[in-house]
Amino acid sequence: MRRNNLLRKPEETAYNHILSNSKSTLHYFFCLLSSYIHHTNKGLSNYTKMIQLLFMLLIIQMALILILSFANPIRKLVAKGLDLSKQGRGPLVTKTVAATMLVVFSSTVYTITQMQKRLKDSATVNPTDEVVMAYRLLEASLLGFSLFLGLIIDRQHYYIREINLLRKSLETAKKQNPK
């Protein structure tokens, strides 16, 4: 059987592995998403892959903000998912990822300022430096915007949870004091 698996395409075995071992729909979705990203980015540079990943992250964050902004059935599902992600090791993982993104953001901003100083000091403009500078600026803006949207999602979730708790306490107060 091991020999038979070696003859198959790697995509087929990974896909079957995901189907047989997935514990949740969300896990399955992210596995397919990462598989799609891996297969579409074969010929791209690391900068381009990172920029695509950051754009995808921003689109997902904007969609979450829109979902949390308006009352709908999906909002309840997303709020419950955020509640579950804030239990156990979720906050630790979230803070670690945010801190890592903040460090990368700081490093990118530092690199941009060093490149600007170097461009000011030199009389000629190097086209390679201009391209690298454009990528770094795009990377820094996407990272900063992503951190900001993450903060907005966290605050929206907090206020939605507080509003729901206030509504429940108001309903219980009305039931206890009927007038």
C-alpha positions in Angstrom: 0.0 0.0 0.0 2.9 2.4 0.7 4.2 1.8 -2.7 0.8 2.5 -4.2 0.7 5.9 -2.4 4.1 6.8 -3.9 2.7 6.3 -7.4 -0.3 8.7 -6.8 -0.1 12.4 -7.3 0.8 14.3 -4.1 -2.4 16.4 -4.4 -4.6 13.3 -4.4 -3.1 11.8 -1.3 -3.2 15.2 0.5 -6.8 15.7 -0.5 -7.8 12.2 0.7 -5.9 12.7 3.9 -7.7 16.0 4.6 -11.1 14.3 3.9 -10.4 11.4 6.2 -8.8 13.2 9.1 -10.6 16.6 9.1 -12.2 17.3 12.5 -14.2 20.3 11.5 -15.4 22.1 8.4 -13.3 25.1 9.3 -10.2 23.0 9.4 -11.1 21.5 6.0 -11.7 25.0 4.5 -8.3 26.2 5.7 -6.6 23.1 4.4 -8.1 23.6 1.0 -7.2 27.3 1.0 -3.6 26.6 1.9 -3.5 23.9 -0.8 -4.9 26.4 -3.3 -2.4 29.0 -2.3 0.5 26.5 -2.6 -0.5 25.3 -6.1 -1.2 28.8 -7.5 2.0 30.3 -6.2 4.5 27.8 -7.7 6.4 30.2 -10.0 6.1 33.4 -7.8 8.7 35.0 -5.7 8.5 35.1 -1.9 7.5 38.8 -1.9 4.6 38.1 -4.2 3.4 35.2 -2.2 3.5 37.2 1.0 1.7 40.1 -0.6 -1.0 37.8 -1.9 -1.4 36.2 1.6 -1.7 39.7 3.2 -4.3 40.8 0.6 -6.2 37.6 1.3 -6.0 38.3 5.1 -7.3 41.8 4.6 -10.2 40.6 2.5 -11.1 38.0 5.2 -10.8 40.7 7.9 -13.0 43.1 6.0 -15.6 40.5 5.4 -15.6 39.7 9.1 -16.1 43.4 9.9 -19.0 43.6 7.5 -20.6 40.5 8.9 -20.2 41.8 12.5 -21.5 45.2 11.6 -25.0 44.1 10.6 -27.5 41.9 12.4 -27.9 38.7 10.5 -27.7 34.9 11.2 -24.1 34.7 10.1 -23.2 37.3 12.7 -24.3 34.9 15.5 -22.2 32.2 14.0 -19.1 34.4 13.6 -19.6 35.7 17.2 -19.7 32.2 18.5 -16.6 31.3 16.6 -14.8 34.3 18.0 -16.0 33.3 21.5 -14.6 29.8 21.0 -11.3 31.2 19.6 -10.9 33.3 22.8 -11.0 30.3 25.0 -8.1 28.0 26.0 -4.9 28.8 24.1 -6.6 31.0 21.6 -5.6 34.3 23.2 -2.0 33.2 23.5 -1.9 32.2 19.9 -3.6 35.5 18.8 -1.2 37.6 20.8 1.8 35.7 19.5 0.8 36.1 15.9 0.0 39.8 16.5 3.3 40.4 18.2 5.1 38.6 15.3 3.3 40.8 12.8 4.2 43.9 14.8 7.8 43.0 14.8 7.8 42.3 11.0 6.0 45.6 10.6 8.6 47.5 12.7 11.4 45.8 10.8 9.9 46.8 7.4 9.4 50.4 8.5 13.0 50.5 9.7 14.2 49.1 6.4 12.1 51.7 4.5 13.6 54.5 6.5 17.1 53.2 5.9 16.5 52.9 2.2 15.1 56.5 2.0 18.2 57.8 3.8 20.4 55.9 1.3 18.4 57.2 -1.7 18.7 60.8 -0.4 22.5 60.5 0.1 23.2 59.0 -3.4 23.0 61.2 -6.4 21.7 58.4 -8.7 18.6 56.4 -8.3 19.0 52.6 -8.5 15.9 51.0 -10.2 16.4 47.8 -8.0 16.1 49.9 -4.8 13.0 51.5 -6.2 11.3 48.2 -6.8 12.4 46.8 -3.4 11.2 50.1 -1.8 7.8 49.7 -3.4 7.4 46.1 -2.2 8.5 47.1 1.3 6.0 50.0 1.4 3.2 47.7 0.2 4.2 45.1 2.8 4.3 47.7 5.6 0.9 49.2 4.7 -0.8 45.8 4.4 0.7 44.6 7.7 -0.3 47.8 9.5 -3.8 47.8 8.0 -4.2 44.1 9.0 -3.2 44.8 12.6 -5.6 47.7 12.7 -8.5 45.6 11.3 -7.7 42.8 13.8 -8.1 45.4 16.6 -11.4 46.5 15.1 -12.7 42.9 14.9 -11.7 42.4 18.5 -13.5 45.5 19.7 -16.6 44.8 17.6 -16.8 41.3 19.1 -16.5 42.7 22.6 -19.2 45.3 22.1 -21.6 42.7 20.5 -21.0 40.4 23.5 -21.7 43.3 25.9 -24.9 44.3 24.1 -26.1 40.7 24.2 -25.4 40.5 27.9 -27.2 43.8 28.6 -30.2 42.6 26.5 -30.4 39.4 28.5 -30.2 41.3 31.9 -32.8 43.8 30.7 -35.2 40.9 29.8 -34.7 39.2 33.1 -35.3 42.5 34.9 -38.5 43.0 33.0 -39.7 39.5 33.8 -39.0 40.0 37.5 -40.7 43.5 37.7 -43.8 43.3 35.5 -45.6 46.7 35.5 
